[in-house]
Amino acid sequence: MKVRAIIPAGGQGTRMGGTVPKQFQVLRGKPILHYTLKTLEESGLIDSLVLVVPKNELENARADWLEHPAIVEQVVVGGEKRQDSVFNGYQALPADTDIVLVHDAVRPFLSKEMIQETIQVAKKSGAAITAIPVNDTLKQVDGSGKVERTLEREGLWRVQTPQAFRYDLLGEAFRNAQKDSFYSTDEGALIEYLGPKVLVVDGSEWNLKITRPEDLVLGESIAAKLFPEI
């Protein structure tokens, strides 16, 4: 079974501030992306991956990351939105791919267990996403900042990555979404829109998505715990 990954790193990270895209910002002396790729390679579960980056970062990214680590076989340009970027990565995958794993470049603290379980569930059912139950109270708020109502949190989950899919199913979901001009913020929703079931795999609060300056502070602590050798 051939398992290949798509790592969307095409965002500009405007919420982080500065001119350096968030995936290339430094955490304990290494770019955030370093930790993501290190875990994927050391899992031993990924045959190769496609890294998707902003157009203006393409040359530098190829120089820095192509075959570093060895599983990075291609570096391609992203699109206008995340969905476009992941589709660009999908098109670059070899046709003999069985399972596609998609993981955000700025979630550097995924675990081997998450990778393994999403792959196994996707192999059996077609689609698997990592997520964690919502514990906080949720409010629906209007454009003026006024609370409209409190939402029932039972049954609600916060979606993370990695997410894994059978190659042919993900391709069908992309084509269906393009036909209907449907856009979503994660690939699991594309499968939902197509119709097949999507199963949830337990994620982790440590599987932090680094998007704001304060996330870097938390990331420093987590990186020190998970990567003491760096």
N, C-alpha and C positions, 0 to 999 in steps of 0.2 A: 504493500500500500504506500503510495506516494503522498506525503503531507507537505504542503508548501504554504508559506505565510505571506501575507501582505501587511506591510507596516506603513500606514498613512502618517507621513510626517510633513504634510503639505501646507499646514496652517502657518500663519504669520505670528500668531500669539499676541494679538494686540492688547489683551487684558494683562499680560505680563509686563508690558512697558518695554522701552528700549528698542533697539534696532535688530537684535539677534533673535531669530525665531526660538520659541520656548524649548523645542526639542534639542536645540544645540547649546542651550545655556548649561552652565557648569554646576555640578553637584558633587561636592567633596573632590574637586579636582578633575572630574571627568564629565563629559557631556551627558545629559539625561539619557540620550539615545544609547550611549554605551551600555548602560545597565540593562536596558530592554533587550538589546541584541545579545548581550552576554548570557542572559537567562535563557533565551530561546535556543541559542547554540548549545549551551551546556545541558539542556534538557535531553538532548539526544533524540528528540521526537520530530524534529523539523528537517526535511531533506534540503530545502533551500528557501530563500525568501526574496521578495521584491520590496525594495524601499522606495517610497513615493515622496518626493520632496518638491518645494517651490521651484518654479522655473529659474529664478535668479540664484538659486543655491545648487543647481544641477552639477555644474563643473566641480565645485568644491566638494560636494557630497560624494561624487564619484571618486574623486582623488582620496577622500578621507575614509570612505566606508565600503567601496566596492571590494569584495573579498576580505574585508576587515570588520568582523570575522568572516571566515570562509563561507558561511552559509548565505552571505549577501551576494547573490549571483547577478542581480540587476538593480539599477537605480534609475527610476523613470520620473517624468514630470507629473505633478498633480494637476487637478482641474480646479474649476471655480469653487465647487463645494466638495465636502468630504466624500459624498457619494460618487462624484466624478473622479476623484482621486483614487478611491478604492477600485472603481471600474477600470481605470487606466492600469492599475496594478494587476487586476484580474486578466486583462487582455495580454499581459506580458508573461503569464504563467504557461508552462508547457502543457500541451493537450493531454498528457498522460497523468495529470494531477488527479488524485482521488478525493482528498480532503483539503479545503482551503481554510486556514486559520487567519483571522483578521485581528490585529491588536494595535491599539493606539501607541504611537511612539512615546508619548508622554505619560504612560503608565509603566514606570520602570520596575515596579515591585511585584509583578506577577510571579506566580510560583509554578514549579514543574507539575504540581498536582492539578492546578487549574488547566494547564495546557493539555495534560493527559486526559482529564475527564471530559473536557469539551470535545476533543478528538474522538474519544470512544463513543460518546453520546451521539455525535454527528454521524459517525459511521453507521450506527444502528437506526437512528431516526431521521437523519438528514440535516438537522439544524440544532445547535446548542449555543446558549449565551450564558456568560457569568453575570450574576446579579446578587444583590443583598437586600434583605427586607428593609422597608422604611420603618424607622423607629421614632422619628421626630413627628410632631404635629404639623400637618400641612394646611396652608391657607391659600385660597384662591383670591387674588388681588387684582383690582382693575388698574387702568393706566394712571390714575391719580394717586395710587398708593392706598386706596381704601380697601379694607378686607371685605370681600363679598360673602364668603362662606368658609367653613372649616370642612376639609375633605376627610372622608373615612379612609384611614390608612391600612386597614386590614386587606391583605391581598395585594398591596402595592410593593413593588420592588424597584430598587435603583439599579439600572443596567450598567454594566462595565464591559470591558473586553479582558481576555480573549473571547472571540466568538468563532465557532467553527461550523462549516457547511460542506455538504457534498458538492463537488465541483460543478456538476451539471445542474444541480438545483439552484445554486447561486447564480449561475449564468442565466438560467431561465428567469429568475427573479429580477435581475438587472434589465433584461430585455422587456419584461412586462412593465416595469416601472418607467422605462424610457418611452414605451408606447403610450402610456397614460400621463406622461409628464409628472410622475409622482416622485417626490423627494422625501427622504427621511434622514435622521441623524445617526442611525445605526443600521447595520445590514440585517439584523433580526427582523426589523420592521418591514423590510422588503419581502422577506419570506412570509410574514404575516399577511401582507397585502396580496401576495400571490395565492395564499390559501393554506399551505401545509402547516403542521404544528411546529412550534418552536419550544424546546425544553430548556429549563433553567438549571444551571450548575451553580453551586455555591461559590460566590466570590469572597472578597475580604476587604475590611476597612483599610488594611495596609495597601491594597491595590489602588493607591492614590493616583488621581489624574492631576498632573501638575499644570495648572493654568494661571495661577495668580502668585504674586510675590510671597504671600504667606505660606503657600504650598511648598515653596523651596525650603522654608524653615522646618516644616514637618518632614520633608524629604531628606534633609540632612540627617535627622535622627534615625529615620528608617534605614537609610543607606548604611549608616554606621553599624546598625544591628545586623543587617542582612549581608553586607559586604565588608566585614572588618579588615580584610586583607588590602583594601584600597585606601 
